[in-house]
């Protein structure tokens, strides 16, 4: 329960950062999406429990903060969680480097979901939005971001483990 | 000690007489050596003290330089902000009807939507569907209004569509967002003249934007075989990635 609450706080901070500070610091074509990277962590590590709920919750918060259709990003986060979840054992037990192509693929997974959702939400739109272009622009930045985020989370987990062992 | 003794002897001799002169001759090199040694030590101590002072002074100067650099950056920031606000005010004076100046305080938290949050809302006179502009061009329209904040749908959002005119040829088109840095200009028939660099302005027919506001410039034109309309891309005049201050007009329905 403590882990769940801590992660809720974590996601709120990530949301605050990605809506206010980060857009000012990073160049425009790339929109840093910390909650997407955190969704990957939740899916791949299974820590804390209830990661799917957290992922969907963070998606709903993104919807609320962005003024988009409620549930749009939440569904994309659930889709990403569902795609990454089967790789849980593979990722940590065998090949942590898989994380990089997975991070690069995550915007494309969401783009596939977004194109379906856009199709249903605006069926009379004259042309489909350039979701693949967005994914292409996001992928390189996400690969760099995922390394930092996972390093920080790994260090935080190791520190907590050390403290628990010491106790 | 020897040098001092010889020196005293020489002094006692008063410089007169054979012994006095000889002692003086013998003592002189020692005296010089002692003087040199003492002078050297004194100079070293002096230099050391000066160095200590210099180190403190250098630290103080470095601190001052850092403070001045910060001050300079702050002044530069204020200068740039003043410059932007002056442009906004001049632009507001040139517009018809009332307008509210607002700051952009947030962005959409996802790349799948293009929205921005303003620090002005209903209490400051911002209304639903109000056009949002910068001196460089149209930004979008207000689609959510709170008491003291509002949300803008940017031109590049896929849900945004604005009725427009190619300024040079007066051809009527629709400018639609597509999530990219550019917008799409729709419904321009094949054969209709349009060139990169052509300016696109609002037509005033959509009931949201007043007529004649700059949307942007055409950057690419393509004609695909078998398609009725040309594929035209427009770069928004306003830099939607670096919005800081904007003007919110009264909605077109309230403008006299």
Interface residues (C-beta under 8 A of the other chain):
Chain A: X15 X18 X19 X20 X23 X27 X28 X29 X31 X33 X35 X61 X62 X65 X66 X67 X68 X72 X73 X76 X107 X110 X114 X118 X122 X125 X126 X127 X129 X130 X131 X133 X134 X137 X138
Chain B: X105 X106 X107 X108 X109 X110 X111 X112 X113 X115 X117 X143 X144 X151 X153 X158 X159 X174 X176 X177 X178 X179 X180 X181 X184 X186 X187 X240 X241 X242
